[in-house]
Amino acid sequence: MAVTVVNITDSLDQWRSKTNTISTNLGDTATITTTATNVVGGLNELDNEQGDLTQLSTAQKSNLVGSMNEIKSDFDTLSASTPLTRPVLIAFA
């Protein structure tokens, strides 16, 4: 997406059109699903909620989905090669 720039030489109609383009590209802040009231706040809130990805103990550290898929793959490999035993319940009368 190209950057929309309002030039000092733009006519009033060009300015209006470019401002509307910026608004459309930004989106309707009334539909933000975070507790934030603006786009920057919403992005920051989401960034803070996901945590510090560098602290993941998986090899995949660039995103949460990749990390979870790595864990699932490791579990699938483990459960396919190693039978999981069921705990034994002992009842006392």
Secondary structure by P-SEA (a helix, b strand, c coil): cccccccccccaaaaaaaaaaaaaaaccccccccccccaaaaaaaaaaaacccccccccccccaaaaaaaaaaaaaaaaacbbbbcbbbbbcc
